Amino acid sequence: MTVNGPYCRVGRRRELTMALADSGSRAKPIEDSVFPEIVELNVGGQVYITRHSTLVSVPGSLLWEMFTQKNIHSLARDSKSRFFVDRDGFLFRYILDYMRDQELVLPEHFPERGRLQREAEYFKLPELVKTLAPKISKQNSIGDEPCQSDPEELSPGVDTARNLAAASALLAGAPGGAFTAGGGGGGTGQDLRRSGFITIGYRGSYTLGRDSQTDAKFRRVARIMVCGKTSLAKEVFGETLNESRDPDRPPERYTSRYYLKFTFLEQAFDKLADSGFHMVACNSTGTCAFAHEQTDDKIWTSYTEYVFYRE
C-alpha cells in the first residue's frame, strides 16, 4: 500500500536536503585542495615563481609528491602564504631549470657540483644525481672527490724547465757565477719566484635592522679559502695555510680545498702583497632574507672572490 500523505512528502524533502548537504561537504575539500596554475615558492629565503606543471614534471620527485599527493593545507608556508622549502635558495635555480626540460646547464667552472648533487638527492631526482656524479678515472679511486676547479696538469715538467732556464740566466749574470735565491750572500741575483694566480674567496654575512644600523654585524667572515697552485699557496701563506682537506697534493698540481687559519682579509692581502702579487679582478654575489617573521631585520649573505697575479 502506497501512502501519499503530507508526512511522507516532508520526509522526502529532509532526505533530499541531507543528501545535498552531504555531497556539498564532500566536494568542498576537493575544491580547496586544487593548486593554482602559478605557484610561488620561498626556498631558503629566495622567491621563485613557476607553473604547477613544472613542479610536477618529474614523477616520483619530492616536488611532484608535494604538489600532487599532499593536501594544499598541509604544506608549510611563509608569512606571505608562499610555499616554503627549507633548502639552499641559490642552488634551487638549477633544480628548477632541470624540472623545466630535464636538462642540466651549468656555468663554466661551476664550483658547487658536490652541493648541487646533494640537493638533487634531496629532491629525489635520480637522473640529475647521475649526471652530477664524479667520473671515475684511473687516477681517482671510488672514494676520491674530484673537484671541477682542480684540473690536473698534463705536463708539469714545463714549469720546471722554464724555472731552470731562468736560474741559469741569473747564474750567468751573477759575479763569479754565484747565486742566492733570497738575493743575499753577496750576489746580485733576484728572487726566483714563479708567476701565477691565487684566488681568495670568503663567505660573509651581517644583519641589518630597520634603521640600517641596529645590530649590524659587518663582514662576519667564517673562513677564507685559497685556490691555486699548491706550491704558490704554500710559498705565500706558509704555516698559516690549513692543508687538512687536501694534505697530499703535489706542488705542481692545483687545489681549491685549502683555507687559512685566520679570518682577517687584510692579513691575507698583506701576505700576497709581500710576495709580489697584485689584485687583477674580483666578483661578489649576495642574497637577502628576513631574520625573523616578526621583525624587519634582514640577513645579508655574500660570496666574494679576489684574484691575485704575480708576473
Backbone bond lengths (Angstrom), bond angles and torsions (degrees), N, CA, C in turn:
res aa  C-N    CA-C-N  psi(-1)  N-CA   C-N-CA  omega(-1)  CA-C   N-CA-C  phi
1 M - - - 1.466 - - 1.533 108.61 -
2 T 1.323 116.53 132.39 1.464 123.10 -178.41 1.506 109.62 -98.09
3 V 1.351 115.18 131.01 1.453 120.79 -179.99 1.510 108.79 -107.69
4 N 1.315 118.60 123.47 1.463 122.87 179.56 1.512 109.89 -121.28
5 G 1.286 116.45 53.82 1.447 120.41 -179.64 1.520 111.77 -94.60
6 P 1.317 118.16 177.76 1.462 122.20 -179.64 1.516 111.92 -65.00
7 Y 1.354 117.78 -32.62 1.464 119.05 -179.43 1.526 111.36 -67.14
8 C 1.315 116.23 -34.97 1.474 119.93 178.50 1.519 111.13 -66.05
9 R 1.334 117.34 -41.67 1.478 120.29 179.93 1.524 110.92 -65.01
10 V 1.317 117.28 -39.23 1.474 120.41 178.47 1.524 110.57 -63.69
11 G 1.334 118.08 -41.04 1.460 121.65 179.20 1.509 112.21 -62.37
12 R 1.358 114.71 -41.55 1.468 117.85 179.11 1.522 111.25 -64.78
13 R 1.311 117.22 -38.25 1.476 119.79 178.39 1.518 111.05 -63.10
14 R 1.336 116.60 -40.82 1.463 119.86 178.92 1.530 111.15 -62.90
15 E 1.321 115.93 -44.43 1.456 119.47 179.78 1.522 111.06 -61.68
16 L 1.359 116.18 -42.17 1.462 120.15 179.91 1.516 110.74 -64.74
17 T 1.338 117.35 -42.34 1.473 121.19 179.97 1.520 110.92 -64.09
18 M 1.322 117.22 -43.65 1.467 120.89 179.51 1.516 110.94 -65.06
19 A 1.311 117.86 -37.75 1.470 120.89 179.58 1.518 110.80 -65.40
20 L 1.357 116.60 -43.10 1.457 120.39 178.71 1.524 111.41 -64.85
21 A 1.332 116.06 -41.40 1.468 119.67 -179.97 1.516 110.78 -65.38
22 D 1.331 116.53 -39.50 1.452 120.34 -179.26 1.525 111.28 -66.70
23 S 1.343 116.18 -43.17 1.467 119.43 179.03 1.512 111.05 -66.45
24 G 1.317 117.69 -34.82 1.472 120.52 177.95 1.496 112.29 -67.48
25 S 1.348 117.02 -38.85 1.468 119.71 179.19 1.508 111.57 -67.55
26 R 1.346 117.48 -30.98 1.455 119.49 177.43 1.515 111.68 -75.92
27 A 1.293 118.76 -31.35 1.462 121.52 -177.06 1.514 112.05 -77.65
28 K 1.305 117.78 -27.94 1.471 120.55 -174.61 1.513 113.32 -61.83
29 P 1.352 120.65 -47.80 1.460 119.89 178.41 1.518 112.98 -60.50
30 I 1.347 116.88 -33.58 1.463 119.41 178.81 1.516 110.35 -63.50
31 E 1.330 117.12 -42.29 1.460 119.81 179.45 1.526 110.67 -66.38
32 D 1.349 116.84 -39.52 1.452 119.56 -178.16 1.521 112.60 -69.96
33 S 1.343 116.70 -23.74 1.465 119.94 -176.08 1.517 113.01 -85.11
34 V 1.307 119.27 -0.53 1.459 122.47 -178.71 1.529 109.22 -75.78
35 F 1.352 116.98 126.98 1.462 121.43 178.80 1.524 109.96 -79.92
36 P 1.322 117.76 146.61 1.469 120.56 177.30 1.521 111.24 -68.86
37 E 1.301 116.33 157.67 1.464 120.37 179.00 1.530 111.32 -66.83
38 I 1.332 117.12 -38.78 1.464 122.25 176.82 1.527 108.24 -103.15
39 V 1.326 116.48 121.59 1.461 122.21 -174.22 1.524 109.87 -113.67
40 E 1.329 115.85 133.57 1.464 121.76 175.62 1.526 108.98 -103.05
41 L 1.333 115.34 130.12 1.459 121.59 -179.23 1.521 109.94 -120.04
42 N 1.316 115.26 143.89 1.459 122.40 170.66 1.523 106.28 -115.69
43 V 1.340 115.50 104.35 1.462 120.69 -177.94 1.528 108.33 -109.12
44 G 1.314 116.56 104.54 1.455 120.94 178.79 1.519 113.69 57.99
45 G 1.329 117.17 31.01 1.459 120.97 -179.71 1.513 114.39 95.40
46 Q 1.330 118.19 -9.98 1.461 122.73 177.49 1.525 109.32 -97.92
47 V 1.308 116.76 132.99 1.463 121.77 -176.47 1.536 109.73 -95.93
48 Y 1.313 115.44 130.24 1.465 122.27 176.78 1.525 108.79 -126.40
49 I 1.321 115.96 141.36 1.465 122.49 177.08 1.519 107.55 -123.99
50 T 1.318 116.29 123.56 1.460 120.43 -177.23 1.528 109.16 -149.64
51 R 1.312 115.50 176.69 1.465 120.80 179.07 1.530 110.47 -85.65
52 H 1.315 114.70 150.76 1.461 120.07 176.75 1.527 110.53 -62.12
53 S 1.320 117.32 -35.42 1.468 120.89 179.89 1.527 111.71 -64.47
54 T 1.339 117.89 -30.28 1.464 120.56 176.94 1.525 110.95 -68.41
55 L 1.316 117.27 -41.40 1.459 121.68 -177.09 1.529 112.35 -67.73
56 V 1.330 117.64 -24.25 1.471 120.62 -177.97 1.528 110.85 -109.33
57 S 1.329 117.36 19.53 1.467 120.90 -175.11 1.517 113.34 -75.27
58 V 1.343 117.54 -17.71 1.471 120.45 179.38 1.527 108.10 -116.43
59 P 1.319 118.38 98.31 1.472 120.56 -179.19 1.534 111.71 -58.65
60 G 1.315 115.57 138.57 1.452 120.83 -179.83 1.505 114.43 90.34
61 S 1.330 118.11 -12.41 1.460 121.15 179.27 1.529 109.90 -74.27
62 L 1.329 116.00 165.69 1.461 119.75 -179.48 1.525 111.16 -63.85
63 L 1.318 117.94 -40.88 1.458 120.89 179.44 1.532 110.64 -66.74
64 W 1.320 116.21 -36.72 1.473 119.23 176.24 1.520 110.25 -62.10
65 E 1.343 116.76 -43.12 1.463 120.23 178.14 1.523 111.47 -63.49
66 M 1.342 116.83 -41.94 1.459 120.34 -177.98 1.514 111.96 -62.60
67 F 1.340 116.25 -41.33 1.460 119.51 -170.01 1.528 113.72 -105.80
68 T 1.336 117.19 13.43 1.465 120.00 171.47 1.530 111.81 -133.04
69 Q 1.335 117.53 -37.09 1.456 120.65 -172.98 1.530 113.10 -97.58
70 K 1.317 118.15 -16.38 1.458 120.62 -176.83 1.522 111.08 -107.24
71 N 1.325 115.20 153.91 1.454 120.61 176.87 1.520 109.65 -73.54
72 I 1.307 116.44 142.26 1.460 121.53 -176.71 1.528 111.75 -59.24
73 H 1.341 116.74 -28.99 1.460 120.63 -177.73 1.529 112.43 -80.99
74 S 1.319 117.81 -13.41 1.467 120.59 -178.31 1.520 112.76 -88.47
75 L 1.336 118.14 -9.76 1.461 121.44 -178.19 1.523 110.82 -84.53
76 A 1.334 115.89 143.56 1.464 120.95 -179.83 1.525 110.41 -68.67
77 R 1.326 115.96 143.35 1.462 121.75 178.94 1.519 109.63 -133.09
78 D 1.355 116.06 156.80 1.458 120.58 176.15 1.530 109.58 -91.69
79 S 1.314 116.52 -171.90 1.464 120.52 -175.85 1.521 113.32 -66.15
80 K 1.344 117.55 -17.02 1.454 121.35 178.95 1.521 111.83 -106.59
81 S 1.338 116.20 20.71 1.475 123.73 175.69 1.520 113.36 65.85
82 R 1.323 117.86 20.17 1.462 120.80 173.50 1.521 108.64 -84.61
83 F 1.325 117.41 143.97 1.457 121.15 178.46 1.525 108.90 -65.80
84 F 1.333 116.09 129.85 1.467 120.59 -172.86 1.525 110.78 -106.44
85 V 1.339 115.43 132.54 1.464 122.57 175.50 1.524 107.03 -127.12
86 D 1.313 116.91 122.27 1.462 121.84 -174.94 1.528 110.59 -88.45
87 R 1.353 115.55 71.31 1.468 121.28 177.98 1.528 109.27 -136.92
88 D 1.319 116.55 -178.08 1.461 122.38 -178.01 1.529 109.90 -66.64
89 G 1.326 116.52 112.82 1.459 120.39 -176.77 1.508 113.60 -68.40
90 F 1.348 117.34 -31.11 1.468 119.93 -179.36 1.529 110.87 -71.38
91 L 1.329 117.70 -46.21 1.462 120.90 -176.79 1.526 112.31 -73.33
92 F 1.328 117.89 -18.57 1.459 119.79 -178.57 1.526 111.77 -64.64
93 R 1.317 117.52 -23.04 1.470 119.32 178.72 1.524 110.92 -59.89
94 Y 1.355 117.28 -35.03 1.462 120.93 179.33 1.531 110.59 -76.99
95 I 1.324 116.50 -32.51 1.464 119.73 174.56 1.526 109.71 -62.91
96 L 1.334 116.37 -45.31 1.465 120.78 -178.53 1.527 110.85 -67.17
97 D 1.326 117.35 -39.10 1.466 119.89 176.67 1.529 110.92 -60.75
98 Y 1.316 116.02 -40.15 1.462 119.49 178.87 1.528 110.53 -66.39
99 M 1.329 117.43 -37.67 1.465 120.50 179.62 1.528 111.59 -64.13
100 R 1.323 116.82 -25.63 1.472 119.50 -176.35 1.526 111.92 -73.09
101 D 1.329 117.88 -43.92 1.467 119.00 -176.32 1.526 114.02 -137.64
102 Q 1.363 117.25 12.35 1.469 122.38 178.41 1.531 112.94 56.67
103 E 1.310 116.53 34.16 1.462 122.13 174.47 1.522 108.93 -130.15
104 L 1.333 115.12 145.68 1.455 120.73 -179.05 1.521 109.83 -109.15
105 V 1.325 115.61 121.74 1.464 121.81 176.96 1.525 107.28 -126.57
106 L 1.321 116.83 115.43 1.461 122.35 -178.34 1.517 110.53 -115.05
107 P 1.337 117.42 154.13 1.465 119.96 175.28 1.529 110.58 -64.07
108 E 1.305 116.12 158.67 1.458 120.80 177.99 1.527 109.99 -64.90
109 H 1.320 116.27 138.97 1.475 123.40 -178.84 1.531 111.29 58.06
110 F 1.325 115.80 41.95 1.465 120.63 179.72 1.531 109.63 -65.26
111 P 1.350 118.98 121.87 1.465 120.37 -172.14 1.531 115.23 -91.49
112 E 1.338 118.13 0.43 1.465 120.25 -171.14 1.525 112.69 -114.89
113 R 1.329 117.63 30.70 1.466 119.84 -176.73 1.527 111.90 -62.66
114 G 1.319 116.70 -40.39 1.459 119.93 179.84 1.514 112.31 -62.20
115 R 1.337 116.40 -44.26 1.463 120.29 179.34 1.527 111.01 -69.29
116 L 1.330 116.99 -36.70 1.462 119.99 178.32 1.527 110.50 -66.62
117 Q 1.317 117.42 -36.66 1.457 120.19 176.12 1.526 110.90 -61.97
118 R 1.327 116.01 -39.49 1.463 119.58 177.50 1.524 111.02 -64.48
119 E 1.333 117.85 -38.43 1.461 120.75 176.94 1.527 110.78 -65.91
120 A 1.333 116.49 -39.28 1.470 120.02 178.71 1.520 110.92 -63.53
121 E 1.327 117.34 -36.80 1.463 120.49 176.70 1.529 110.64 -65.64
122 Y 1.337 116.19 -40.56 1.465 119.14 179.80 1.527 111.09 -63.78
123 F 1.332 117.66 -41.17 1.457 121.53 -177.66 1.542 112.21 -84.31
124 K 1.344 116.87 6.89 1.473 123.10 174.74 1.531 111.38 58.03
125 L 1.325 114.84 57.20 1.465 121.98 177.73 1.525 108.10 -119.33
126 P 1.331 118.28 81.44 1.471 121.19 -172.77 1.523 113.97 -61.57
127 E 1.325 118.43 -36.73 1.464 120.02 -179.97 1.527 111.24 -67.12
128 L 1.323 116.93 -37.48 1.452 120.56 176.94 1.531 110.41 -68.60
129 V 1.317 117.01 -39.06 1.467 120.92 176.34 1.521 110.11 -59.96
130 K 1.325 116.70 -42.69 1.461 121.17 179.83 1.528 110.79 -64.50
131 T 1.321 117.03 -38.70 1.469 120.40 179.16 1.522 111.92 -66.10
132 L 1.327 116.37 -36.29 1.463 120.59 -176.95 1.519 113.00 -85.73
133 A 1.325 118.04 -10.95 1.463 120.58 -177.31 1.520 110.26 -62.89
134 P 1.344 118.42 140.16 1.465 121.34 -179.73 1.512 111.21 -64.10
135 K 1.309 115.74 142.17 1.456 121.26 178.63 1.522 109.38 -78.57
136 I 1.311 116.62 133.56 1.459 121.90 179.90 1.522 108.83 -88.10
137 S 1.323 116.25 124.25 1.460 121.77 178.91 1.514 109.60 -120.36
138 K 1.330 116.67 178.05 1.451 121.34 179.72 1.525 111.24 -67.16
139 Q 1.320 116.48 -30.19 1.457 120.03 -178.25 1.516 111.90 -78.52
140 N 1.324 117.51 -26.74 1.461 121.25 -174.69 1.517 110.17 -109.79
141 S 1.303 117.30 131.38 1.448 120.98 174.49 1.517 108.76 -80.72
142 I 1.320 116.97 173.61 1.464 120.69 -177.89 1.507 110.93 -63.09
143 G 1.330 118.22 -31.39 1.455 120.90 -177.52 1.509 114.08 -79.29
144 D 1.339 118.39 -10.93 1.463 120.09 -178.90 1.503 110.79 -71.58
145 E 1.308 116.36 154.26 1.460 122.10 177.48 1.523 108.60 -120.67
146 P 1.356 117.96 86.38 1.451 119.80 -176.84 1.516 111.35 -62.59
147 C 1.305 116.46 148.91 1.462 121.90 -178.96 1.515 108.63 -112.90
148 Q 1.322 117.40 132.10 1.450 121.21 -178.02 1.518 112.21 -62.43
149 S 1.320 117.35 -31.08 1.453 120.10 -177.89 1.515 111.52 -93.48
150 D 1.359 116.56 21.95 1.448 120.73 -175.55 1.522 109.73 -128.24
151 P 1.344 119.06 62.04 1.464 121.35 -177.13 1.520 111.31 -69.57
152 E 1.299 116.13 146.57 1.452 121.45 176.88 1.522 109.43 -83.72
153 E 1.316 116.39 141.28 1.451 120.90 176.70 1.517 108.69 -80.17
154 L 1.316 115.50 133.49 1.447 119.92 -178.73 1.514 112.12 -77.11
155 S 1.342 117.21 -32.01 1.457 120.34 -177.17 1.516 110.10 -140.49
156 P 1.346 118.30 78.81 1.452 120.63 -178.49 1.511 113.05 -65.20
157 G 1.345 117.59 -15.44 1.447 120.07 179.91 1.513 113.88 -68.49
158 V 1.335 117.66 -14.62 1.464 119.82 -179.76 1.513 110.77 -64.00
159 D 1.341 116.47 -46.39 1.461 119.78 178.48 1.514 111.27 -62.90
160 T 1.331 116.92 -38.50 1.459 120.28 -179.69 1.512 111.03 -61.77
161 A 1.349 116.34 -45.69 1.459 119.96 179.34 1.522 111.10 -63.31
162 R 1.343 116.58 -39.63 1.459 119.98 -179.79 1.521 111.14 -64.94
163 N 1.333 116.36 -41.12 1.463 119.73 179.51 1.519 112.02 -68.64
164 L 1.334 117.35 -36.39 1.465 120.35 177.06 1.519 111.03 -64.56
165 A 1.332 115.36 -37.97 1.462 118.92 178.37 1.515 110.90 -65.66
166 A 1.358 116.57 -41.44 1.463 119.84 177.96 1.521 110.97 -64.18
167 A 1.325 116.98 -38.94 1.462 120.27 179.18 1.518 111.03 -65.18
168 S 1.308 116.31 -40.37 1.461 119.71 178.89 1.524 111.34 -62.17
169 A 1.354 115.32 -39.93 1.465 118.76 179.08 1.520 110.97 -64.76
170 L 1.322 117.31 -39.93 1.460 120.65 178.82 1.519 111.47 -67.76
171 L 1.319 116.43 -39.49 1.461 119.91 178.24 1.517 111.48 -63.38
172 A 1.326 115.82 -37.70 1.463 119.60 -179.58 1.516 111.47 -66.28
173 G 1.345 116.84 -31.09 1.462 119.47 -177.85 1.503 114.18 -90.68
174 A 1.341 118.30 -7.37 1.459 120.94 -177.78 1.513 110.84 -84.07
175 P 1.347 119.45 147.48 1.466 122.64 179.32 1.523 110.43 -61.37
176 G 1.331 114.75 127.98 1.447 119.91 178.49 1.509 113.56 67.22
177 G 1.302 115.42 12.88 1.465 119.21 179.75 1.500 113.32 75.28
178 A 1.339 118.00 12.29 1.463 119.99 -178.71 1.510 110.09 -85.22
179 F 1.305 115.40 147.31 1.473 120.13 -179.96 1.510 108.65 -148.81
180 T 1.301 115.27 134.69 1.468 120.58 174.91 1.511 108.26 -127.08
181 A 1.310 115.11 135.27 1.468 119.48 -174.23 1.500 112.13 -63.40
182 G 1.318 119.05 -32.70 1.453 120.51 -176.74 1.513 113.37 -90.07
183 G 1.338 118.44 2.81 1.447 120.55 -179.82 1.511 110.96 81.91
184 G 1.353 119.58 7.49 1.449 122.14 -179.12 1.497 110.84 -102.55
185 G 1.367 116.11 -168.15 1.439 120.20 176.93 1.490 113.72 73.57
186 G 1.323 119.91 17.49 1.457 122.73 176.39 1.504 113.75 87.97
187 G 1.330 119.75 -5.57 1.456 120.80 -179.81 1.512 111.23 -85.01
188 T 1.313 115.35 166.58 1.467 121.03 178.36 1.520 110.99 -105.86
189 G 1.322 116.11 14.33 1.470 119.23 -176.91 1.507 112.03 -68.83
190 Q 1.321 116.10 163.79 1.449 123.54 177.40 1.520 109.37 -106.50
191 D 1.305 116.73 165.88 1.464 120.50 176.44 1.520 109.49 -62.61
192 L 1.326 115.29 129.59 1.462 120.57 176.16 1.520 107.98 -84.58
193 R 1.327 116.53 86.36 1.452 121.93 -174.51 1.520 109.84 -115.31
194 R 1.309 115.10 136.95 1.447 120.08 -179.06 1.520 110.91 -80.38
195 S 1.311 115.48 148.23 1.461 119.62 173.25 1.517 108.80 -84.80
196 G 1.311 116.66 157.56 1.462 120.01 178.73 1.513 112.44 161.64
197 F 1.328 114.65 178.49 1.453 122.54 -178.15 1.528 110.40 -111.24
198 I 1.321 115.44 146.08 1.462 122.87 169.70 1.528 107.30 -133.19
199 T 1.336 116.48 131.33 1.461 121.44 179.15 1.525 109.56 -110.71
200 I 1.321 115.29 129.92 1.459 122.60 177.06 1.525 108.09 -107.60
201 G 1.325 117.48 127.42 1.461 121.14 -179.97 1.516 111.33 -130.41
202 Y 1.309 116.37 149.07 1.464 120.05 177.22 1.526 110.16 -153.48
203 R 1.320 114.46 153.71 1.466 121.95 172.11 1.519 108.04 -106.54
204 G 1.310 116.50 127.46 1.456 121.39 -179.40 1.507 111.34 -125.67
205 S 1.323 117.02 158.97 1.457 121.04 178.87 1.521 109.65 -152.78
206 Y 1.320 114.96 154.74 1.462 120.34 171.97 1.524 108.58 -156.52
207 T 1.327 114.25 155.52 1.466 121.10 179.59 1.520 109.33 -105.25
208 L 1.321 116.02 133.71 1.458 121.43 -177.51 1.514 108.78 -123.36
209 G 1.350 116.26 126.09 1.459 120.74 -178.75 1.511 112.69 -85.03
210 R 1.327 115.33 -173.46 1.458 120.77 -176.24 1.514 112.07 -62.77
211 D 1.328 117.83 -38.02 1.456 120.07 -177.90 1.522 112.37 -89.50
212 S 1.353 116.03 14.38 1.468 122.79 176.67 1.525 113.16 66.44
213 Q 1.316 118.58 8.77 1.454 119.89 179.61 1.536 112.46 -135.10
214 T 1.303 117.74 -23.42 1.455 120.79 -174.22 1.526 111.06 -65.65
215 D 1.339 116.39 126.48 1.466 122.55 175.93 1.518 112.54 54.51
216 A 1.302 117.62 34.51 1.465 120.12 179.13 1.521 109.56 -74.58
217 K 1.325 116.64 124.75 1.461 122.42 177.02 1.522 107.31 -116.35
218 F 1.309 115.76 91.81 1.447 119.81 -171.72 1.520 111.20 -78.02
219 R 1.303 114.74 134.33 1.459 124.73 172.93 1.525 112.69 46.35
220 R 1.294 115.58 61.09 1.461 120.46 175.13 1.521 107.29 -80.63
221 V 1.326 117.05 106.55 1.455 123.51 -173.46 1.522 109.15 -98.87
222 A 1.323 116.71 123.11 1.460 120.53 179.62 1.525 111.83 -87.34
223 R 1.326 117.64 -37.55 1.460 121.71 -176.38 1.515 110.00 -160.53
224 I 1.333 116.60 140.73 1.460 122.32 176.70 1.522 107.97 -106.18
225 M 1.323 116.56 118.87 1.458 121.82 -177.57 1.517 111.12 -95.59
226 V 1.333 116.36 150.46 1.457 123.19 -177.83 1.521 108.42 -125.55
227 C 1.333 116.18 127.25 1.461 121.97 177.91 1.526 108.77 -124.66
228 G 1.315 116.63 139.93 1.453 120.38 178.45 1.512 111.20 150.67
229 K 1.344 116.24 -165.81 1.460 120.90 178.62 1.519 109.49 -72.00
230 T 1.324 115.49 137.23 1.453 121.31 -175.40 1.525 112.08 -56.93
231 S 1.329 116.94 -44.37 1.460 120.24 -177.40 1.524 111.67 -64.14
232 L 1.333 117.38 -38.19 1.468 120.62 179.37 1.528 110.31 -67.40
233 A 1.331 116.58 -43.77 1.469 120.30 -178.80 1.525 110.70 -61.71
234 K 1.335 117.23 -42.18 1.463 120.37 179.73 1.521 111.45 -68.78
235 E 1.336 116.47 -36.49 1.469 119.87 178.86 1.523 111.33 -63.53
236 V 1.319 116.80 -42.85 1.467 120.90 -174.69 1.524 111.41 -76.29
237 F 1.328 117.17 -47.55 1.463 120.20 -168.80 1.536 113.93 -102.21
238 G 1.328 118.71 -16.38 1.452 121.48 172.52 1.520 113.69 54.02
239 E 1.339 115.68 -126.80 1.455 121.68 -175.65 1.531 112.80 -72.34
240 T 1.326 117.24 -14.18 1.471 119.39 179.85 1.521 112.11 -83.10
241 L 1.342 117.59 0.38 1.455 122.35 -178.85 1.526 109.56 -93.36
242 N 1.318 116.99 126.46 1.461 122.14 177.35 1.529 108.69 -92.75
243 E 1.334 116.45 113.27 1.462 121.78 -176.02 1.526 112.10 -104.66
244 S 1.323 117.98 13.36 1.461 120.95 -171.89 1.529 113.19 -63.37
245 R 1.333 118.20 -26.34 1.460 120.68 -178.25 1.523 112.60 -84.89
246 D 1.327 117.23 -11.42 1.465 121.62 -179.65 1.531 108.55 -152.90
247 P 1.341 118.36 64.27 1.463 121.05 -167.97 1.525 115.15 -73.89
248 D 1.321 118.38 -24.24 1.468 120.94 -172.20 1.521 113.03 -109.19
249 R 1.309 117.73 22.59 1.460 120.55 -178.54 1.527 110.07 -72.06
250 P 1.351 118.51 125.78 1.479 121.01 179.02 1.524 111.33 -62.92
251 P 1.350 117.54 154.68 1.479 120.40 -175.15 1.519 113.90 -60.50
252 E 1.338 118.12 -31.28 1.462 120.00 -175.44 1.525 113.15 -90.49
253 R 1.324 117.40 4.89 1.457 120.33 179.16 1.528 109.93 -100.39
254 Y 1.329 115.52 165.51 1.463 121.47 -179.10 1.525 110.40 -102.78
255 T 1.308 115.52 155.28 1.457 120.97 179.41 1.520 110.15 -146.04
256 S 1.318 115.50 154.54 1.470 121.26 173.01 1.520 110.08 -129.56
257 R 1.353 116.39 21.17 1.455 120.69 -173.26 1.529 113.37 -110.98
258 Y 1.304 117.79 -1.19 1.459 119.58 178.02 1.529 109.99 -79.35
259 Y 1.319 115.78 153.76 1.458 120.64 169.43 1.520 108.69 -147.69
260 L 1.320 115.96 165.16 1.456 121.31 -173.20 1.524 111.17 -91.97
261 K 1.334 115.19 154.87 1.453 120.87 -179.26 1.521 112.25 -83.40
262 F 1.333 117.28 -4.88 1.454 121.69 175.80 1.528 109.13 -120.12
263 T 1.320 117.19 169.09 1.471 121.33 -176.29 1.525 112.43 -125.14
264 F 1.330 117.61 25.36 1.460 121.12 178.24 1.528 108.80 -104.40
265 L 1.324 115.70 114.84 1.463 119.52 -178.78 1.522 111.63 -60.46
266 E 1.335 116.73 -40.04 1.463 119.96 -177.85 1.531 111.61 -62.62
267 Q 1.323 116.96 -32.93 1.454 120.22 177.32 1.527 110.75 -65.60
268 A 1.342 116.02 -40.15 1.463 120.06 176.40 1.525 110.72 -65.21
269 F 1.340 116.50 -42.00 1.464 119.99 179.40 1.532 111.10 -63.22
270 D 1.332 117.01 -40.26 1.476 120.23 179.30 1.521 110.64 -61.50
271 K 1.316 117.44 -42.88 1.464 120.28 -179.74 1.524 111.33 -64.96
272 L 1.321 116.42 -39.41 1.465 119.63 177.65 1.529 111.17 -66.42
273 A 1.335 116.67 -41.70 1.464 120.33 178.95 1.523 110.86 -64.57
274 D 1.341 117.50 -41.35 1.460 120.56 178.65 1.520 112.23 -62.84
275 S 1.333 116.78 -25.75 1.464 120.86 180.00 1.520 112.47 -93.08
276 G 1.335 117.88 6.61 1.455 120.87 175.39 1.507 115.52 91.06
277 F 1.336 118.40 10.26 1.455 120.89 178.61 1.528 110.43 -88.04
278 H 1.327 115.75 151.46 1.466 120.57 172.59 1.525 108.83 -137.11
279 M 1.321 116.05 149.76 1.453 121.13 -176.33 1.528 110.91 -72.87
280 V 1.329 115.76 134.91 1.462 120.43 179.82 1.528 112.04 -119.09
281 A 1.329 118.11 -16.58 1.473 119.73 -179.39 1.521 109.32 -165.65
282 C 1.328 115.22 158.56 1.460 120.77 173.31 1.522 108.69 -156.15
283 N 1.320 117.03 156.48 1.460 121.66 176.59 1.515 108.67 -151.62
284 S 1.322 115.81 158.61 1.458 120.09 -177.57 1.524 109.93 -153.51
285 T 1.326 115.53 145.46 1.457 121.94 173.20 1.521 108.40 -127.31
286 G 1.310 117.06 149.67 1.465 120.17 -177.88 1.514 112.54 -142.15
287 T 1.311 115.34 152.50 1.465 122.14 176.16 1.521 109.04 -133.72
288 C 1.320 115.63 158.34 1.464 120.89 -178.73 1.527 109.17 -133.38
289 A 1.320 114.99 139.37 1.460 120.73 177.10 1.516 108.50 -145.73
290 F 1.335 115.52 153.36 1.455 119.98 178.08 1.521 109.86 -74.37
291 A 1.331 115.74 133.92 1.463 120.67 -178.27 1.520 111.45 -69.68
292 H 1.331 116.56 -34.62 1.469 120.27 -178.65 1.512 108.37 -154.66
293 E 1.307 116.33 145.43 1.463 120.52 -177.27 1.518 112.49 -64.60
294 Q 1.336 117.17 -26.80 1.463 120.79 -175.29 1.526 112.88 -88.88
295 T 1.320 118.73 -5.82 1.462 121.67 -178.56 1.524 109.85 -127.24
296 D 1.335 114.51 170.53 1.458 120.51 176.53 1.525 112.15 -98.90
297 D 1.337 117.16 7.95 1.455 120.19 179.22 1.523 110.12 -64.91
298 K 1.325 115.13 139.77 1.458 121.04 -179.05 1.522 110.36 -120.78
299 I 1.316 115.85 141.80 1.453 122.02 175.62 1.529 107.98 -104.36
300 W 1.317 115.96 118.80 1.462 122.05 177.23 1.522 108.23 -100.95
301 T 1.304 116.93 128.79 1.453 121.95 175.58 1.530 108.50 -123.65
302 S 1.308 116.02 146.92 1.459 119.93 -177.47 1.518 110.30 -145.86
303 Y 1.328 114.91 155.28 1.460 121.20 170.79 1.526 107.02 -124.28
304 T 1.325 116.56 125.92 1.462 121.99 -174.19 1.526 109.53 -128.56
305 E 1.321 116.38 140.93 1.463 122.71 176.06 1.526 110.04 -127.35
306 Y 1.320 115.16 139.22 1.460 122.49 175.34 1.524 108.00 -120.44
307 V 1.330 116.29 129.41 1.468 121.47 -178.25 1.534 108.27 -105.85
308 F 1.338 116.40 124.83 1.452 122.96 179.03 1.528 109.91 -115.26
309 Y 1.345 115.33 148.16 1.469 120.26 -177.97 1.518 110.32 -137.89
310 R 1.323 115.49 141.94 1.468 120.70 174.45 1.522 108.55 -126.30
311 E 1.323 115.88 129.16 1.460 120.60 -179.16 1.516 110.57 -78.49
